Amino acid sequence: MVLYEVNVQVDRDIATDYRGWLDAHLGAMLALPGFTGAEVFEVVETPPDAGHLSLCVHYRLRDQAALDDYLREHATRMRADGIARFGDRFRASRRVLRPAGA
């Protein structure tokens, strides 16, 4: 199992639209080969950032080969959709996590 984490900061004034888009995006991601689940978390900022909503999305993938396939075959297209809709009104960073000892 591999965890693909996407951390997003969204301008508050588009947060509702972004969350609606994200729900559909999650469905499209989970339809790709090797994806086995996803969860969205709201990041609790201390102190809160009044201008942004921070989200952390965890995508679970079957294995590293599934992630490699996603990055090679699908990532550019999937990322471009969000950029086309929201431009520079959000920022995303990504990292990959594996269970310790794997």
Biopython code that builds the backbone (N, CA, C, O; Angstrom):
import numpy as np
from Bio.PDB.StructureBuilder import StructureBuilder

atoms = [
    (1, "MET", "N", (0.844, -1.171, 0.000)),
    (1, "MET", "CA", (0.000, 0.000, 0.000)),
    (1, "MET", "C", (0.895, 1.242, 0.000)),
    (1, "MET", "O", (1.921, 1.298, 0.678)),
    (2, "VAL", "N", (0.470, 2.229, -0.782)),
    (2, "VAL", "CA", (1.151, 3.518, -0.860)),
    (2, "VAL", "C", (0.111, 4.598, -0.608)),
    (2, "VAL", "O", (-1.023, 4.508, -1.080)),
    (3, "LEU", "N", (0.507, 5.611, 0.134)),
    (3, "LEU", "CA", (-0.371, 6.755, 0.386)),
    (3, "LEU", "C", (0.175, 7.940, -0.402)),
    (3, "LEU", "O", (1.334, 8.325, -0.249)),
    (4, "TYR", "N", (-0.677, 8.508, -1.244)),
    (4, "TYR", "CA", (-0.334, 9.689, -2.031)),
    (4, "TYR", "C", (-1.088, 10.845, -1.406)),
    (4, "TYR", "O", (-2.317, 10.892, -1.454)),
    (5, "GLU", "N", (-0.356, 11.771, -0.824)),
    (5, "GLU", "CA", (-0.953, 12.869, -0.076)),
    (5, "GLU", "C", (-0.867, 14.155, -0.889)),
    (5, "GLU", "O", (0.189, 14.507, -1.416)),
    (6, "VAL", "N", (-2.000, 14.849, -0.978)),
    (6, "VAL", "CA", (-2.051, 16.143, -1.666)),
    (6, "VAL", "C", (-2.549, 17.170, -0.655)),
    (6, "VAL", "O", (-3.654, 17.046, -0.128)),
    (7, "ASN", "N", (-1.735, 18.176, -0.389)),
    (7, "ASN", "CA", (-2.105, 19.267, 0.517)),
    (7, "ASN", "C", (-2.436, 20.484, -0.323)),
    (7, "ASN", "O", (-1.669, 20.883, -1.199)),
    (8, "VAL", "N", (-3.600, 21.072, -0.041)),
    (8, "VAL", "CA", (-4.119, 22.162, -0.857)),
    (8, "VAL", "C", (-4.482, 23.348, 0.024)),
    (8, "VAL", "O", (-5.083, 23.191, 1.087)),
    (9, "GLN", "N", (-4.110, 24.527, -0.432)),
    (9, "GLN", "CA", (-4.575, 25.775, 0.168)),
    (9, "GLN", "C", (-5.430, 26.470, -0.877)),
    (9, "GLN", "O", (-4.966, 26.774, -1.976)),
    (10, "VAL", "N", (-6.690, 26.720, -0.519)),
    (10, "VAL", "CA", (-7.673, 27.273, -1.442)),
    (10, "VAL", "C", (-8.111, 28.638, -0.930)),
    (10, "VAL", "O", (-8.381, 28.801, 0.260)),
    (11, "ASP", "N", (-8.182, 29.617, -1.826)),
    (11, "ASP", "CA", (-8.733, 30.917, -1.441)),
    (11, "ASP", "C", (-10.127, 30.707, -0.874)),
    (11, "ASP", "O", (-10.938, 29.999, -1.471)),
    (12, "ARG", "N", (-10.414, 31.314, 0.272)),
    (12, "ARG", "CA", (-11.714, 31.123, 0.945)),
    (12, "ARG", "C", (-12.901, 31.470, 0.054)),
    (12, "ARG", "O", (-13.943, 30.821, 0.139)),
    (13, "ASP", "N", (-12.759, 32.481, -0.800)),
    (13, "ASP", "CA", (-13.917, 32.900, -1.586)),
    (13, "ASP", "C", (-14.286, 31.922, -2.708)),
    (13, "ASP", "O", (-15.335, 32.082, -3.333)),
    (14, "ILE", "N", (-13.450, 30.917, -2.977)),
    (14, "ILE", "CA", (-13.819, 29.874, -3.939)),
    (14, "ILE", "C", (-13.910, 28.505, -3.277)),
    (14, "ILE", "O", (-14.066, 27.496, -3.964)),
    (15, "ALA", "N", (-13.814, 28.457, -1.954)),
    (15, "ALA", "CA", (-13.742, 27.179, -1.235)),
    (15, "ALA", "C", (-14.949, 26.283, -1.505)),
    (15, "ALA", "O", (-14.785, 25.075, -1.675)),
    (16, "THR", "N", (-16.143, 26.839, -1.548)),
    (16, "THR", "CA", (-17.334, 26.017, -1.789)),
    (16, "THR", "C", (-17.289, 25.404, -3.186)),
    (16, "THR", "O", (-17.560, 24.215, -3.351)),
    (17, "ASP", "N", (-16.950, 26.203, -4.183)),
    (17, "ASP", "CA", (-16.840, 25.684, -5.550)),
    (17, "ASP", "C", (-15.728, 24.637, -5.644)),
    (17, "ASP", "O", (-15.880, 23.613, -6.310)),
    (18, "TYR", "N", (-14.616, 24.909, -4.972)),
    (18, "TYR", "CA", (-13.495, 23.965, -5.015)),
    (18, "TYR", "C", (-13.889, 22.633, -4.391)),
    (18, "TYR", "O", (-13.576, 21.575, -4.938)),
    (19, "ARG", "N", (-14.570, 22.675, -3.255)),
    (19, "ARG", "CA", (-14.991, 21.425, -2.600)),
    (19, "ARG", "C", (-15.944, 20.637, -3.495)),
    (19, "ARG", "O", (-15.856, 19.410, -3.553)),
    (20, "GLY", "N", (-16.855, 21.320, -4.195)),
    (20, "GLY", "CA", (-17.739, 20.630, -5.130)),
    (20, "GLY", "C", (-16.959, 19.959, -6.246)),
    (20, "GLY", "O", (-17.235, 18.816, -6.608)),
    (21, "TRP", "N", (-15.977, 20.683, -6.793)),
    (21, "TRP", "CA", (-15.128, 20.111, -7.827)),
    (21, "TRP", "C", (-14.318, 18.940, -7.270)),
    (21, "TRP", "O", (-14.166, 17.913, -7.931)),
    (22, "LEU", "N", (-13.801, 19.100, -6.052)),
    (22, "LEU", "CA", (-12.967, 18.061, -5.458)),
    (22, "LEU", "C", (-13.746, 16.762, -5.290)),
    (22, "LEU", "O", (-13.192, 15.683, -5.498)),
    (23, "ASP", "N", (-15.008, 16.846, -4.923)),
    (23, "ASP", "CA", (-15.812, 15.625, -4.785)),
    (23, "ASP", "C", (-15.856, 14.849, -6.102)),
    (23, "ASP", "O", (-15.683, 13.630, -6.114)),
    (24, "ALA", "N", (-16.088, 15.554, -7.204)),
    (24, "ALA", "CA", (-16.105, 14.903, -8.515)),
    (24, "ALA", "C", (-14.711, 14.395, -8.890)),
    (24, "ALA", "O", (-14.573, 13.315, -9.464)),
    (25, "HIS", "N", (-13.688, 15.173, -8.564)),
    (25, "HIS", "CA", (-12.303, 14.790, -8.851)),
    (25, "HIS", "C", (-11.941, 13.495, -8.121)),
    (25, "HIS", "O", (-11.285, 12.621, -8.686)),
    (26, "LEU", "N", (-12.370, 13.380, -6.872)),
    (26, "LEU", "CA", (-12.096, 12.148, -6.116)),
    (26, "LEU", "C", (-12.684, 10.939, -6.829)),
    (26, "LEU", "O", (-12.039, 9.895, -6.922)),
    (27, "GLY", "N", (-13.906, 11.078, -7.332)),
    (27, "GLY", "CA", (-14.528, 9.972, -8.062)),
    (27, "GLY", "C", (-13.726, 9.582, -9.288)),
    (27, "GLY", "O", (-13.557, 8.397, -9.576)),
    (28, "ALA", "N", (-13.229, 10.583, -10.015)),
    (28, "ALA", "CA", (-12.419, 10.306, -11.201)),
    (28, "ALA", "C", (-11.093, 9.643, -10.824)),
    (28, "ALA", "O", (-10.630, 8.738, -11.518)),
    (29, "MET", "N", (-10.495, 10.087, -9.743)),
    (29, "MET", "CA", (-9.244, 9.479, -9.292)),
    (29, "MET", "C", (-9.460, 8.025, -8.879)),
    (29, "MET", "O", (-8.664, 7.149, -9.220)),
    (30, "LEU", "N", (-10.536, 7.780, -8.148)),
    (30, "LEU", "CA", (-10.788, 6.421, -7.667)),
    (30, "LEU", "C", (-11.168, 5.464, -8.793)),
    (30, "LEU", "O", (-11.120, 4.248, -8.611)),
    (31, "ALA", "N", (-11.540, 5.996, -9.942)),
    (31, "ALA", "CA", (-11.838, 5.152, -11.105)),
    (31, "ALA", "C", (-10.562, 4.715, -11.833)),
    (31, "ALA", "O", (-10.607, 3.823, -12.679)),
    (32, "LEU", "N", (-9.434, 5.336, -11.509)),
    (32, "LEU", "CA", (-8.171, 4.980, -12.158)),
    (32, "LEU", "C", (-7.633, 3.672, -11.595)),
    (32, "LEU", "O", (-7.885, 3.348, -10.434)),
    (33, "PRO", "N", (-6.892, 2.916, -12.407)),
    (33, "PRO", "CA", (-6.346, 1.641, -11.939)),
    (33, "PRO", "C", (-5.424, 1.822, -10.736)),
    (33, "PRO", "O", (-4.586, 2.722, -10.714)),
    (34, "GLY", "N", (-5.588, 0.963, -9.745)),
    (34, "GLY", "CA", (-4.693, 0.938, -8.598)),
    (34, "GLY", "C", (-5.105, 1.777, -7.414)),
    (34, "GLY", "O", (-4.564, 1.599, -6.323)),
    (35, "PHE", "N", (-6.066, 2.703, -7.594)),
    (35, "PHE", "CA", (-6.546, 3.507, -6.471)),
    (35, "PHE", "C", (-7.572, 2.697, -5.692)),
    (35, "PHE", "O", (-8.501, 2.136, -6.272)),
    (36, "THR", "N", (-7.400, 2.639, -4.373)),
    (36, "THR", "CA", (-8.284, 1.807, -3.554)),
    (36, "THR", "C", (-9.120, 2.603, -2.560)),
    (36, "THR", "O", (-10.022, 2.041, -1.938)),
    (37, "GLY", "N", (-8.847, 3.893, -2.395)),
    (37, "GLY", "CA", (-9.630, 4.696, -1.465)),
    (37, "GLY", "C", (-9.078, 6.099, -1.360)),
    (37, "GLY", "O", (-7.976, 6.391, -1.826)),
    (38, "ALA", "N", (-9.867, 6.968, -0.737)),
    (38, "ALA", "CA", (-9.436, 8.352, -0.543)),
    (38, "ALA", "C", (-10.201, 8.956, 0.620)),
    (38, "ALA", "O", (-11.347, 8.594, 0.886)),
    (39, "GLU", "N", (-9.551, 9.881, 1.308)),
    (39, "GLU", "CA", (-10.169, 10.639, 2.390)),
    (39, "GLU", "C", (-9.719, 12.085, 2.286)),
    (39, "GLU", "O", (-8.579, 12.374, 1.923)),
    (40, "VAL", "N", (-10.641, 12.992, 2.614)),
    (40, "VAL", "CA", (-10.329, 14.423, 2.621)),
    (40, "VAL", "C", (-10.397, 14.908, 4.065)),
    (40, "VAL", "O", (-11.358, 14.630, 4.782)),
    (41, "PHE", "N", (-9.376, 15.629, 4.476)),
    (41, "PHE", "CA", (-9.314, 16.194, 5.810)),
    (41, "PHE", "C", (-9.204, 17.708, 5.713)),
    (41, "PHE", "O", (-8.497, 18.224, 4.847)),
    (42, "GLU", "N", (-9.891, 18.417, 6.585)),
    (42, "GLU", "CA", (-9.674, 19.850, 6.707)),
    (42, "GLU", "C", (-8.549, 20.037, 7.714)),
    (42, "GLU", "O", (-8.602, 19.497, 8.819)),
    (43, "VAL", "N", (-7.539, 20.794, 7.336)),
    (43, "VAL", "CA", (-6.401, 21.038, 8.205)),
    (43, "VAL", "C", (-6.789, 22.139, 9.186)),
    (43, "VAL", "O", (-7.263, 23.204, 8.789)),
    (44, "VAL", "N", (-6.582, 21.867, 10.465)),
    (44, "VAL", "CA", (-6.896, 22.837, 11.512)),
    (44, "VAL", "C", (-5.655, 23.691, 11.731)),
    (44, "VAL", "O", (-4.640, 23.222, 12.247)),
    (45, "GLU", "N", (-5.755, 24.942, 11.331)),
    (45, "GLU", "CA", (-4.641, 25.878, 11.468)),
    (45, "GLU", "C", (-4.740, 26.591, 12.813)),
    (45, "GLU", "O", (-5.829, 26.972, 13.242)),
    (46, "THR", "N", (-3.600, 26.770, 13.474)),
    (46, "THR", "CA", (-3.553, 27.506, 14.730)),
    (46, "THR", "C", (-2.464, 28.563, 14.624)),
    (46, "THR", "O", (-1.282, 28.218, 14.638)),
    (47, "PRO", "N", (-2.817, 29.816, 14.521)),
    (47, "PRO", "CA", (-4.169, 30.370, 14.431)),
    (47, "PRO", "C", (-4.740, 30.125, 13.032)),
    (47, "PRO", "O", (-3.988, 29.844, 12.099)),
    (48, "PRO", "N", (-6.060, 30.228, 12.880)),
    (48, "PRO", "CA", (-6.678, 29.980, 11.574)),
    (48, "PRO", "C", (-6.221, 30.990, 10.529)),
    (48, "PRO", "O", (-5.923, 32.142, 10.846)),
    (49, "ASP", "N", (-6.172, 30.547, 9.303)),
    (49, "ASP", "CA", (-5.841, 31.410, 8.164)),
    (49, "ASP", "C", (-7.165, 31.885, 7.569)),
    (49, "ASP", "O", (-7.857, 31.117, 6.901)),
    (50, "ALA", "N", (-7.514, 33.132, 7.807)),
    (50, "ALA", "CA", (-8.808, 33.659, 7.376)),
    (50, "ALA", "C", (-8.941, 33.689, 5.856)),
    (50, "ALA", "O", (-10.059, 33.668, 5.340)),
    (51, "GLY", "N", (-7.835, 33.736, 5.137)),
    (51, "GLY", "CA", (-7.893, 33.865, 3.691)),
    (51, "GLY", "C", (-7.929, 32.562, 2.923)),
    (51, "GLY", "O", (-8.222, 32.549, 1.727)),
    (52, "HIS", "N", (-7.626, 31.442, 3.618)),
    (52, "HIS", "CA", (-7.509, 30.172, 2.911)),
    (52, "HIS", "C", (-8.174, 29.031, 3.672)),
    (52, "HIS", "O", (-8.253, 29.045, 4.901)),
    (53, "LEU", "N", (-8.641, 28.062, 2.928)),
    (53, "LEU", "CA", (-9.066, 26.772, 3.465)),
    (53, "LEU", "C", (-7.950, 25.801, 3.144)),
    (53, "LEU", "O", (-7.510, 25.717, 1.998)),
    (54, "SER", "N", (-7.484, 25.061, 4.149)),
    (54, "SER", "CA", (-6.427, 24.080, 3.938)),
    (54, "SER", "C", (-7.026, 22.686, 4.010)),
    (54, "SER", "O", (-7.720, 22.339, 4.965)),
    (55, "LEU", "N", (-6.747, 21.897, 2.986)),
    (55, "LEU", "CA", (-7.239, 20.527, 2.907)),
    (55, "LEU", "C", (-6.064, 19.583, 2.705)),
    (55, "LEU", "O", (-5.047, 19.947, 2.115)),
    (56, "CYS", "N", (-6.221, 18.370, 3.204)),
    (56, "CYS", "CA", (-5.243, 17.311, 3.004)),
    (56, "CYS", "C", (-6.007, 16.100, 2.479)),
    (56, "CYS", "O", (-6.916, 15.596, 3.139)),
    (57, "VAL", "N", (-5.633, 15.639, 1.291)),
    (57, "VAL", "CA", (-6.303, 14.495, 0.669)),
    (57, "VAL", "C", (-5.345, 13.315, 0.692)),
    (57, "VAL", "O", (-4.202, 13.423, 0.249)),
    (58, "HIS", "N", (-5.815, 12.198, 1.207)),
    (58, "HIS", "CA", (-5.042, 10.957, 1.202)),
    (58, "HIS", "C", (-5.659, 10.006, 0.192)),
    (58, "HIS", "O", (-6.811, 9.596, 0.329)),
    (59, "TYR", "N", (-4.883, 9.661, -0.820)),
    (59, "TYR", "CA", (-5.285, 8.640, -1.784)),
    (59, "TYR", "C", (-4.510, 7.375, -1.457)),
    (59, "TYR", "O", (-3.287, 7.411, -1.324)),
    (60, "ARG", "N", (-5.205, 6.271, -1.328)),
    (60, "ARG", "CA", (-4.559, 4.986, -1.109)),
    (60, "ARG", "C", (-4.443, 4.256, -2.448)),
    (60, "ARG", "O", (-5.403, 4.157, -3.213)),
    (61, "LEU", "N", (-3.245, 3.753, -2.700)),
    (61, "LEU", "CA", (-2.996, 2.995, -3.921)),
    (61, "LEU", "C", (-2.506, 1.607, -3.564)),
    (61, "LEU", "O", (-1.914, 1.379, -2.509)),
    (62, "ARG", "N", (-2.769, 0.699, -4.468)),
    (62, "ARG", "CA", (-2.416, -0.706, -4.267)),
    (62, "ARG", "C", (-0.926, -0.876, -3.982)),
    (62, "ARG", "O", (-0.542, -1.594, -3.058)),
    (63, "ASP", "N", (-0.082, -0.207, -4.787)),
    (63, "ASP", "CA", (1.365, -0.375, -4.646)),
    (63, "ASP", "C", (2.094, 0.734, -5.401)),
    (63, "ASP", "O", (1.465, 1.588, -6.027)),
    (64, "GLN", "N", (3.402, 0.713, -5.337)),
    (64, "GLN", "CA", (4.224, 1.729, -5.994)),
    (64, "GLN", "C", (4.022, 1.707, -7.507)),
    (64, "GLN", "O", (4.023, 2.763, -8.141)),
    (65, "ALA", "N", (3.848, 0.529, -8.093)),
    (65, "ALA", "CA", (3.639, 0.441, -9.538)),
    (65, "ALA", "C", (2.379, 1.192, -9.953)),
    (65, "ALA", "O", (2.364, 1.832, -11.004)),
    (66, "ALA", "N", (1.323, 1.126, -9.147)),
    (66, "ALA", "CA", (0.087, 1.856, -9.447)),
    (66, "ALA", "C", (0.328, 3.358, -9.390)),
    (66, "ALA", "O", (-0.182, 4.094, -10.235)),
    (67, "LEU", "N", (1.091, 3.824, -8.415)),
    (67, "LEU", "CA", (1.415, 5.245, -8.325)),
    (67, "LEU", "C", (2.271, 5.675, -9.517)),
    (67, "LEU", "O", (2.032, 6.727, -10.111)),
    (68, "ASP", "N", (3.261, 4.866, -9.861)),
    (68, "ASP", "CA", (4.110, 5.184, -11.008)),
    (68, "ASP", "C", (3.274, 5.300, -12.276)),
    (68, "ASP", "O", (3.503, 6.200, -13.084)),
    (69, "ASP", "N", (2.305, 4.402, -12.460)),
    (69, "ASP", "CA", (1.419, 4.452, -13.622)),
    (69, "ASP", "C", (0.597, 5.737, -13.612)),
    (69, "ASP", "O", (0.467, 6.400, -14.641)),
    (70, "TYR", "N", (0.045, 6.089, -12.458)),
    (70, "TYR", "CA", (-0.726, 7.331, -12.350)),
    (70, "TYR", "C", (0.132, 8.533, -12.728)),
    (70, "TYR", "O", (-0.288, 9.367, -13.530)),
    (71, "LEU", "N", (1.319, 8.627, -12.161)),
    (71, "LEU", "CA", (2.188, 9.776, -12.416)),
    (71, "LEU", "C", (2.591, 9.862, -13.890)),
    (71, "LEU", "O", (2.706, 10.955, -14.444)),
    (72, "ARG", "N", (2.802, 8.720, -14.511)),
    (72, "ARG", "CA", (3.227, 8.679, -15.907)),
    (72, "ARG", "C", (2.062, 8.923, -16.881)),
    (72, "ARG", "O", (2.219, 9.636, -17.872)),
    (73, "GLU", "N", (0.904, 8.333, -16.597)),
    (73, "GLU", "CA", (-0.191, 8.305, -17.572)),
    (73, "GLU", "C", (-1.328, 9.294, -17.305)),
    (73, "GLU", "O", (-2.024, 9.683, -18.243)),
    (74, "HIS", "N", (-1.535, 9.710, -16.055)),
    (74, "HIS", "CA", (-2.751, 10.443, -15.731)),
    (74, "HIS", "C", (-2.553, 11.768, -14.993)),
    (74, "HIS", "O", (-3.412, 12.646, -15.071)),
    (75, "ALA", "N", (-1.450, 11.924, -14.289)),
    (75, "ALA", "CA", (-1.282, 13.068, -13.384)),
    (75, "ALA", "C", (-1.394, 14.411, -14.105)),
    (75, "ALA", "O", (-2.060, 15.319, -13.607)),
    (76, "THR", "N", (-0.768, 14.550, -15.243)),
    (76, "THR", "CA", (-0.788, 15.836, -15.951)),
    (76, "THR", "C", (-2.226, 16.240, -16.275)),
    (76, "THR", "O", (-2.616, 17.386, -16.052)),
    (77, "ARG", "N", (-3.005, 15.311, -16.794)),
    (77, "ARG", "CA", (-4.401, 15.600, -17.152)),
    (77, "ARG", "C", (-5.239, 15.908, -15.926)),
    (77, "ARG", "O", (-6.023, 16.857, -15.938)),
    (78, "MET", "N", (-5.090, 15.125, -14.869)),
    (78, "MET", "CA", (-5.902, 15.316, -13.666)),
    (78, "MET", "C", (-5.561, 16.647, -12.994)),
    (78, "MET", "O", (-6.459, 17.335, -12.507)),
    (79, "ARG", "N", (-4.314, 17.011, -12.959)),
    (79, "ARG", "CA", (-3.909, 18.281, -12.354)),
    (79, "ARG", "C", (-4.365, 19.467, -13.201)),
    (79, "ARG", "O", (-4.756, 20.502, -12.661)),
    (80, "ALA", "N", (-4.316, 19.321, -14.516)),
    (80, "ALA", "CA", (-4.685, 20.408, -15.424)),
    (80, "ALA", "C", (-6.143, 20.819, -15.265)),
    (80, "ALA", "O", (-6.476, 21.989, -15.451)),
    (81, "ASP", "N", (-7.006, 19.889, -14.929)),
    (81, "ASP", "CA", (-8.417, 20.214, -14.768)),
    (81, "ASP", "C", (-8.622, 21.237, -13.647)),
    (81, "ASP", "O", (-9.354, 22.210, -13.827)),
    (82, "GLY", "N", (-7.997, 21.027, -12.521)),
    (82, "GLY", "CA", (-8.111, 21.975, -11.410)),
    (82, "GLY", "C", (-7.528, 23.335, -11.758)),
    (82, "GLY", "O", (-8.092, 24.370, -11.401)),
    (83, "ILE", "N", (-6.404, 23.333, -12.451)),
    (83, "ILE", "CA", (-5.770, 24.585, -12.840)),
    (83, "ILE", "C", (-6.652, 25.340, -13.833)),
    (83, "ILE", "O", (-6.784, 26.561, -13.746)),
    (84, "ALA", "N", (-7.255, 24.616, -14.774)),
    (84, "ALA", "CA", (-8.128, 25.259, -15.761)),
    (84, "ALA", "C", (-9.336, 25.905, -15.078)),
    (84, "ALA", "O", (-9.791, 26.968, -15.499)),
    (85, "ARG", "N", (-9.852, 25.269, -14.032)),
    (85, "ARG", "CA", (-11.044, 25.792, -13.354)),
    (85, "ARG", "C", (-10.736, 26.904, -12.365)),
    (85, "ARG", "O", (-11.502, 27.860, -12.241)),
    (86, "PHE", "N", (-9.609, 26.782, -11.656)),
    (86, "PHE", "CA", (-9.357, 27.693, -10.534)),
    (86, "PHE", "C", (-8.087, 28.519, -10.667)),
    (86, "PHE", "O", (-7.815, 29.364, -9.815)),
    (87, "GLY", "N", (-7.310, 28.295, -11.707)),
    (87, "GLY", "CA", (-6.105, 29.088, -11.942)),
    (87, "GLY", "C", (-5.170, 29.105, -10.753)),
    (87, "GLY", "O", (-4.816, 28.058, -10.211)),
    (88, "ASP", "N", (-4.773, 30.304, -10.349)),
    (88, "ASP", "CA", (-3.824, 30.444, -9.238)),
    (88, "ASP", "C", (-4.536, 30.694, -7.911)),
    (88, "ASP", "O", (-3.930, 31.207, -6.970)),
    (89, "ARG", "N", (-5.806, 30.338, -7.830)),
    (89, "ARG", "CA", (-6.589, 30.563, -6.607)),
    (89, "ARG", "C", (-6.397, 29.438, -5.587)),
    (89, "ARG", "O", (-7.020, 29.442, -4.526)),
    (90, "PHE", "N", (-5.534, 28.479, -5.915)),
    (90, "PHE", "CA", (-5.197, 27.411, -4.974)),
    (90, "PHE", "C", (-3.744, 27.007, -5.222)),
    (90, "PHE", "O", (-3.176, 27.250, -6.286)),
    (91, "ARG", "N", (-3.171, 26.383, -4.199)),
    (91, "ARG", "CA", (-1.815, 25.829, -4.305)),
    (91, "ARG", "C", (-1.861, 24.396, -3.801)),
    (91, "ARG", "O", (-2.574, 24.086, -2.847)),
    (92, "ALA", "N", (-1.098, 23.528, -4.447)),
    (92, "ALA", "CA", (-1.070, 22.123, -4.041)),
    (92, "ALA", "C", (0.373, 21.652, -3.911)),
    (92, "ALA", "O", (1.235, 22.018, -4.709)),
    (93, "SER", "N", (0.617, 20.848, -2.908)),
    (93, "SER", "CA", (1.900, 20.166, -2.756)),
    (93, "SER", "C", (1.591, 18.692, -2.529)),
    (93, "SER", "O", (0.514, 18.336, -2.051)),
    (94, "ARG", "N", (2.534, 17.855, -2.873)),
    (94, "ARG", "CA", (2.283, 16.418, -2.828)),
    (94, "ARG", "C", (3.451, 15.700, -2.182)),
    (94, "ARG", "O", (4.595, 16.152, -2.236)),
    (95, "ARG", "N", (3.131, 14.566, -1.567)),
    (95, "ARG", "CA", (4.188, 13.685, -1.071)),
    (95, "ARG", "C", (3.655, 12.255, -1.061)),
    (95, "ARG", "O", (2.448, 12.017, -1.094)),
    (96, "VAL", "N", (4.589, 11.317, -1.014)),
    (96, "VAL", "CA", (4.263, 9.895, -1.030)),
    (96, "VAL", "C", (4.711, 9.291, 0.291)),
    (96, "VAL", "O", (5.821, 9.540, 0.761)),
    (97, "LEU", "N", (3.823, 8.489, 0.883)),
    (97, "LEU", "CA", (4.112, 7.836, 2.164)),
    (97, "LEU", "C", (3.929, 6.328, 2.005)),
    (97, "LEU", "O", (3.024, 5.865, 1.310)),
    (98, "ARG", "N", (4.795, 5.587, 2.655)),
    (98, "ARG", "CA", (4.682, 4.118, 2.711)),
    (98, "ARG", "C", (4.686, 3.702, 4.167)),
    (98, "ARG", "O", (5.270, 4.388, 5.006)),
    (99, "PRO", "N", (4.043, 2.588, 4.480)),
    (99, "PRO", "CA", (4.117, 2.094, 5.866)),
    (99, "PRO", "C", (5.585, 1.848, 6.251)),
    (99, "PRO", "O", (6.367, 1.344, 5.445)),
    (100, "ALA", "N", (5.940, 2.201, 7.464)),
    (100, "ALA", "CA", (7.306, 1.992, 7.951)),
    (100, "ALA", "C", (7.653, 0.510, 7.881)),
    (100, "ALA", "O", (6.834, -0.352, 8.200)),
    (101, "GLY", "N", (8.869, 0.235, 7.463)),
    (101, "GLY", "CA", (9.325, -1.139, 7.373)),
    (101, "GLY", "C", (8.984, -1.797, 6.049)),
    (101, "GLY", "O", (9.293, -2.971, 5.845)),
    (102, "ALA", "N", (8.355, -1.063, 5.151)),
    (102, "ALA", "CA", (7.968, -1.650, 3.859)),
    (102, "ALA", "C", (9.113, -1.592, 2.881)),
    (102, "ALA", "O", (8.975, -2.039, 1.742)),
]
sb = StructureBuilder()
sb.init_structure("model")
sb.init_model(0)
sb.init_chain("A")
sb.init_seg("    ")
for serial, (resi, resn, name, xyz) in enumerate(atoms, 1):
    if name == "N":
        sb.init_residue(resn, " ", resi, " ")
    sb.init_atom(name, np.array(xyz, "f"), 0.0, 1.0, " ", f" {name:<3s}", serial, name[0])
structure = sb.get_structure()
